[in-house]
Amino acid sequence: MAVTYFKRFRMELDLSSWKPASDLPEGYFWREWSENLLDLHAEIKFLSFSHEVDSQVFPILGDRWGCQRLMREIRLKPGFLPQATWLIGCDQGYCATIQGVVDRTGFGSIQNVAVLPGYRRKGLGKALVSKALEGFSNYGLRKAMLEVTAENPNAVRMYRDLGFTKAKTTYKAVTSDWV
């Protein structure tokens, strides 16, 4: 068994100094949370993460059924916040998802930001995070947080551009059968 350590950042944002900006590029639209969309959120999550480093850090993200289970678990969390859980769609279907919960410390916690590979670098991830932050703020939360794998520099940069700052560095140990 081999062990690989992945560096992760906990990033935080003070919502009192944050300004909403969740506009989408032309041709895209928002779809609010609905119970009947749970499997669609899971499928977009799977297709977005299955070939990325995060599926190594969290193998559940690289498994279609694992993403369905994860989405159900997020939905059943006591702090699940529909106002911070969204899909982005376009003429070709749905292409991005985000989920938000209120964690036990009172932070708005972004669970996943997933954008299908063919739709990246269009500002959709930034719009998703902004829409979730707007949901947290409207709910009355004062702080938001997320965790990101350091080996995903585009995501780290996007979060910094949105005003998140690094609050903590952790290392996630992942065991595998390959050597």
C-alpha positions as CSV (number, residue, x, y, z in Angstrom):
1,M,0.0,0.0,0.0
2,A,1.3,3.4,-1.0
3,V,0.2,6.6,0.8
4,T,0.0,9.9,-1.0
5,Y,-0.5,13.2,0.8
6,F,-2.5,15.9,-0.9
7,K,-2.2,19.5,0.4
8,R,-5.6,21.2,1.0
9,F,-6.5,24.8,1.8
10,R,-9.4,25.9,4.0
11,M,-10.3,29.3,2.6
12,E,-12.7,31.7,4.3
13,L,-14.6,34.9,3.3
14,D,-16.2,37.6,5.4
15,L,-19.6,38.1,3.8
16,S,-20.0,41.6,5.3
17,S,-17.4,42.9,2.8
18,W,-18.5,40.8,-0.1
19,K,-20.4,42.3,-3.0
20,P,-22.9,40.1,-5.0
21,A,-22.0,39.5,-8.6
22,S,-23.5,36.2,-9.9
23,D,-24.2,37.2,-13.5
24,L,-23.9,34.5,-16.1
25,P,-22.5,34.8,-19.6
26,E,-25.1,35.2,-22.4
27,G,-26.8,31.9,-23.2
28,Y,-26.7,30.4,-19.7
29,F,-29.4,30.3,-17.0
30,W,-29.9,29.5,-13.3
31,R,-31.9,26.6,-12.1
32,E,-32.8,26.7,-8.4
33,W,-32.7,23.6,-6.1
34,S,-35.5,21.1,-6.5
35,E,-35.6,17.5,-5.0
36,N,-36.2,16.1,-8.5
37,L,-32.9,17.5,-9.7
38,L,-30.7,15.6,-7.1
39,D,-29.6,13.0,-9.6
40,L,-28.7,15.7,-12.2
41,H,-26.5,17.5,-9.6
42,A,-24.8,14.1,-8.9
43,E,-24.2,13.4,-12.6
44,I,-22.7,16.8,-13.3
45,K,-20.5,16.3,-10.2
46,F,-19.3,12.9,-11.5
47,L,-18.6,14.1,-15.0
48,S,-16.8,17.2,-13.7
49,F,-14.6,15.4,-11.1
50,S,-14.1,11.9,-12.5
51,H,-10.8,12.7,-14.3
52,E,-9.5,15.4,-11.9
53,V,-7.1,15.3,-9.0
54,D,-10.1,15.6,-6.6
55,S,-11.2,12.1,-7.6
56,Q,-7.9,10.9,-6.3
57,V,-8.2,12.8,-3.0
58,F,-11.9,11.8,-2.7
59,P,-12.5,8.6,-4.7
60,I,-16.2,8.9,-4.3
61,L,-16.0,11.8,-6.8
62,G,-14.7,9.4,-9.4
63,D,-17.6,7.0,-9.1
64,R,-21.1,7.8,-10.6
65,W,-22.9,6.0,-7.8
66,G,-20.6,7.5,-5.2
67,C,-21.6,10.9,-6.4
68,Q,-25.3,10.0,-6.1
69,R,-24.7,8.8,-2.6
70,L,-22.7,12.0,-1.8
71,M,-25.4,14.2,-3.2
72,R,-28.0,12.4,-1.1
73,E,-25.8,12.8,2.0
74,I,-25.3,16.6,1.4
75,R,-29.1,16.9,0.9
76,L,-29.8,15.2,4.2
77,K,-27.3,17.3,6.2
78,P,-29.2,19.4,8.9
79,G,-27.8,22.6,7.5
80,F,-28.5,21.9,3.8
81,L,-29.3,25.3,2.2
82,P,-31.4,25.3,-1.0
83,Q,-30.6,29.0,-1.5
84,A,-26.9,28.1,-1.9
85,T,-27.5,25.1,-4.2
86,W,-27.8,25.7,-7.9
87,L,-27.4,24.3,-11.4
88,I,-26.3,26.3,-14.5
89,G,-27.9,25.3,-17.8
90,C,-27.6,26.3,-21.4
91,D,-29.1,25.2,-24.8
92,Q,-27.1,21.9,-24.6
93,G,-28.4,21.0,-21.1
94,Y,-27.0,21.5,-17.6
95,C,-23.2,22.1,-17.2
96,A,-22.4,23.2,-13.7
97,T,-23.5,22.7,-10.1
98,I,-22.8,23.9,-6.5
99,Q,-24.1,22.9,-3.1
100,G,-24.1,24.8,0.1
101,V,-24.7,24.0,3.7
102,V,-24.6,25.8,7.0
103,D,-21.9,24.0,9.1
104,R,-22.1,23.4,12.8
105,T,-20.0,26.5,13.5
106,G,-22.4,28.8,11.6
107,F,-20.3,29.2,8.4
108,G,-21.8,28.9,5.0
109,S,-19.9,25.9,3.6
110,I,-19.5,25.3,-0.1
111,Q,-19.5,21.6,-0.7
112,N,-18.6,21.3,-4.3
113,V,-18.1,23.5,-7.4
114,A,-18.4,21.4,-10.5
115,V,-18.2,22.6,-14.0
116,L,-18.1,20.2,-17.0
117,P,-14.8,20.3,-18.7
118,G,-16.1,21.7,-22.0
119,Y,-17.6,24.7,-20.1
120,R,-14.6,25.8,-18.1
121,R,-12.9,29.2,-18.4
122,K,-16.2,30.9,-19.1
123,G,-16.8,32.4,-15.6
124,L,-19.3,29.7,-14.6
125,G,-17.4,28.6,-11.5
126,K,-17.1,32.2,-10.3
127,A,-20.8,32.7,-11.0
128,L,-21.7,29.5,-9.0
129,V,-19.6,30.5,-6.0
130,S,-21.1,34.1,-6.1
131,K,-24.6,32.7,-6.3
132,A,-24.0,30.4,-3.3
133,L,-22.4,33.3,-1.3
134,E,-25.5,35.4,-2.1
135,G,-27.6,32.5,-0.7
136,F,-25.5,32.4,2.5
137,S,-25.7,36.2,2.9
138,N,-29.5,36.3,2.3
139,Y,-29.8,33.6,4.9
140,G,-28.0,35.9,7.4
141,L,-24.6,34.2,7.6
142,R,-21.6,36.3,8.2
143,K,-18.8,34.0,7.0
144,A,-18.3,31.4,4.2
145,M,-15.7,28.7,3.8
146,L,-14.6,26.0,1.4
147,E,-11.8,23.5,1.0
148,V,-9.7,23.2,-2.1
149,T,-6.9,20.9,-3.2
150,A,-3.7,23.0,-3.6
151,E,-2.9,21.1,-6.8
152,N,-5.9,22.8,-8.5
153,P,-4.3,26.3,-9.0
154,N,-7.1,27.6,-11.2
155,A,-9.6,27.0,-8.4
156,V,-7.4,28.5,-5.8
157,R,-6.9,31.6,-8.0
158,M,-10.6,31.9,-8.6
159,Y,-11.4,31.7,-4.9
160,R,-8.7,34.3,-4.1
161,D,-10.2,36.6,-6.9
162,L,-13.6,36.3,-5.1
163,G,-12.0,37.4,-1.8
164,F,-11.4,34.2,0.0
165,T,-8.2,34.0,2.0
166,K,-6.3,30.9,3.2
167,A,-7.2,30.2,6.8
168,K,-5.5,26.8,7.2
169,T,-3.5,24.2,5.4
170,T,-4.1,20.5,5.9
171,Y,-2.9,17.3,4.3
172,K,-5.2,14.5,3.3
173,A,-3.6,11.0,3.3
174,V,-4.9,8.7,0.5
175,T,-3.9,5.1,0.4
176,S,-3.8,3.1,-2.8
177,D,-2.8,-0.4,-3.9
178,W,-0.2,0.8,-6.5
179,V,3.4,1.5,-5.6
